[in-house]
Amino acid sequence: MPPTSEKLVANSAALVLVVAQAAWFGAGFVFPSLPGWTMFARFERLPPVLVDKDGKTESLYAFVPKDVYVTGLSGARAIAAFACRRMPERAPWKLVSKDGRAEDACAP
Amino acid sequence: MRALGGPVSRGARDWSFRLLGAAVIVMAAQEYLAGHLGVHTGELYGRRPGFLPLLPAAAMIALWLVQAGAGLALIAGWKRNAAVRVAALATVAALTQHYFNQKMFLVLTLAAFAIDPPDSEEAGPSTGAVRGQLLLLYIASVAFKLRDGFASGDSLAATLEQLGDRGLSPWIVLPLAAAPVMSKLALVAEAALPFALLRYPRFGVAGVVLLHLGLALCLPGIWPYTLTACAAALLFLPPFR
């Protein structure tokens, strides 16, 4: 049996952890831009292709590790901006949806 | 809320540590195999807090090895108290390099285990914290899904579509048409689990294992989440008498 003070510290630490998680949950709920416990709750259909100035295409997902799910358009745009920085010689890049809609991927 | 502080089966607790060790190993191995080193060499995009420095590739490999070592120690039961603390610290460091919700959940669970790894059937603060965190996870997940209209099936359909676009092959391929039904089922299951874990722990644990196994078979890359959730759920099992 640990001394009382150690037990008190352990109990407090456990409480702090659970309260912190509850706060994280609450913050994510109020501020959707925070990465809360969304667990695939909102998953958008994304433009899956990047097209360079010469019309050559790259998969958007070629620029992220294979186990990373891209859940929203803001994530897709961040990846596209990364492609622009990584291969500026092929800029301007366009982010192209399946229905053919395109947006400039390298806009500031 | 009496169940949060209730006793836990010794065998279940031992398996809980083993599953947690497996989760840490799978997390590290998965990141390596999925090509996360490319983030460190500048070839791939990584999602992480921008104000924290990106480690060199060699340091990231060392971090994964530390995670794997701590995970192995947890599985084998060697110096369990030290191993869970090392695993927690290494996984926190790994979280600063690549943010994933499932890694955050693993960090929180490891941190809870690290408070006071219990050595008797009496539930200590660690057990209560792990139980509370798992309940909160399901409550939060349901709240977010209700807020975002997950039950319509659109989110799951978009997820399945992304798997197809990337050429990723899950163990079970769900047809797009099944998305609305599967979404509702997942939502109902997640909503029921906190009640089941508290009131009927054996059914609750079985439900957690079934749900997460099903999710992992349909969605590649979430085995660490599955193993962590199962490790946490086992702590709801009372001693067998």
Chai-1 contact restraints between the chains, C-beta under 6 A:
chainA,res_idxA,chainB,res_idxB,connection_type,confidence,min_distance_angstrom,max_distance_angstrom,comment,restraint_id
A,A10,B,I115,contact,1.0,0.0,6.0,A-B,restraint_1
A,A10,B,D116,contact,1.0,0.0,6.0,A-B,restraint_2
A,A10,B,P125,contact,1.0,0.0,6.0,A-B,restraint_3
A,N11,B,P125,contact,1.0,0.0,6.0,A-B,restraint_4
A,A13,B,I115,contact,1.0,0.0,6.0,A-B,restraint_5
A,A14,B,I115,contact,1.0,0.0,6.0,A-B,restraint_6
A,A14,B,P125,contact,1.0,0.0,6.0,A-B,restraint_7
A,A14,B,G128,contact,1.0,0.0,6.0,A-B,restraint_8
A,A14,B,A129,contact,1.0,0.0,6.0,A-B,restraint_9
A,L17,B,A111,contact,1.0,0.0,6.0,A-B,restraint_10
A,L17,B,A112,contact,1.0,0.0,6.0,A-B,restraint_11
A,L17,B,A129,contact,1.0,0.0,6.0,A-B,restraint_12
A,V18,B,A129,contact,1.0,0.0,6.0,A-B,restraint_13
A,V18,B,G132,contact,1.0,0.0,6.0,A-B,restraint_14
A,Q21,B,L108,contact,1.0,0.0,6.0,A-B,restraint_15
A,Q21,B,Q133,contact,1.0,0.0,6.0,A-B,restraint_16
A,Q21,B,L136,contact,1.0,0.0,6.0,A-B,restraint_17
A,A22,B,L136,contact,1.0,0.0,6.0,A-B,restraint_18
A,F25,B,A140,contact,1.0,0.0,6.0,A-B,restraint_19
A,W37,B,L137,contact,1.0,0.0,6.0,A-B,restraint_20
A,W37,B,A140,contact,1.0,0.0,6.0,A-B,restraint_21
A,W37,B,S141,contact,1.0,0.0,6.0,A-B,restraint_22
A,T38,B,F144,contact,1.0,0.0,6.0,A-B,restraint_23
A,M39,B,S141,contact,1.0,0.0,6.0,A-B,restraint_24
A,F40,B,T159,contact,1.0,0.0,6.0,A-B,restraint_25
A,A41,B,F144,contact,1.0,0.0,6.0,A-B,restraint_26
A,A41,B,K145,contact,1.0,0.0,6.0,A-B,restraint_27
A,A41,B,D148,contact,1.0,0.0,6.0,A-B,restraint_28
A,A41,B,F150,contact,1.0,0.0,6.0,A-B,restraint_29
A,R42,B,D148,contact,1.0,0.0,6.0,A-B,restraint_30
A,R42,B,S155,contact,1.0,0.0,6.0,A-B,restraint_31
A,F43,B,S155,contact,1.0,0.0,6.0,A-B,restraint_32
A,F43,B,A158,contact,1.0,0.0,6.0,A-B,restraint_33
A,F43,B,T159,contact,1.0,0.0,6.0,A-B,restraint_34
A,E44,B,A158,contact,1.0,0.0,6.0,A-B,restraint_35
A,R45,B,A158,contact,1.0,0.0,6.0,A-B,restraint_36
A,P48,B,D165,contact,1.0,0.0,6.0,A-B,restraint_37
A,Y61,B,R166,contact,1.0,0.0,6.0,A-B,restraint_38
A,F63,B,L44,contact,1.0,0.0,6.0,A-B,restraint_39
A,F63,B,Y45,contact,1.0,0.0,6.0,A-B,restraint_40
A,V64,B,L44,contact,1.0,0.0,6.0,A-B,restraint_41
A,V64,B,Y45,contact,1.0,0.0,6.0,A-B,restraint_42
A,P65,B,A34,contact,1.0,0.0,6.0,A-B,restraint_43
A,P65,B,G35,contact,1.0,0.0,6.0,A-B,restraint_44
A,P65,B,H36,contact,1.0,0.0,6.0,A-B,restraint_45
A,P65,B,L44,contact,1.0,0.0,6.0,A-B,restraint_46
A,K66,B,A34,contact,1.0,0.0,6.0,A-B,restraint_47
A,K66,B,G35,contact,1.0,0.0,6.0,A-B,restraint_48
A,D67,B,Q30,contact,1.0,0.0,6.0,A-B,restraint_49
A,D67,B,A34,contact,1.0,0.0,6.0,A-B,restraint_50
A,D67,B,G221,contact,1.0,0.0,6.0,A-B,restraint_51
A,I79,B,Y45,contact,1.0,0.0,6.0,A-B,restraint_52
A,F82,B,Y45,contact,1.0,0.0,6.0,A-B,restraint_53
